[in-house]
């Protein structure tokens, strides 16, 4: 899942929003990191979300719908596609309007951001706009472009908007099943820790 789903799950589990965002940035073991227990827990939950999502039959089936050269990046595309479906059907998953949730989540990420990291927190306004942007084609295109720029090699992500939009019915149909599995995996993870 991409950022919107990660923050929605952090909200539902009462865990660190900043840890969810740092989960994409921090690599390796967390045993000797400068983060407090809540941030480390959020990073671990981020990793649980990613591994559960990537292994889920719905995620795998949708990845297979993309052909080369997009196939190599299908995991990223599917993550963004699921965030698009979540944003479009937000009222089914939250009584709080998406714009309010996004503004509050962005503020929460910045407020929780650890001073012990060299990573800079996202700007609140831009981050909030990015989260609400998943509901519309320009926002999806921006997300694909940003992720594509972070990749170490040249890739077709910035030109994959049409492919994401074409697969929207599949994302929307499989989202409830995937989110239920993620909530179950997080519940299990939190009970063990």
ABEGO torsion letter per residue (X at the ends): XBAAAAAAAAAAAGBBAAAAAAAAABBEBAAABABBAAAAAAAAAAAAAAAAAAABAAAAAAAAABBOAAAAAAAAAAAAAAAAAAAAAAAAABABBAAAAAAAAAAAAAAABBAABABBBBBAAAAAAAAAAAABAAAAAAAAAAAAAABABBBAAAAAAAAAAAAAAAAAAAAAAAAAAAAAAAAAAAAAX
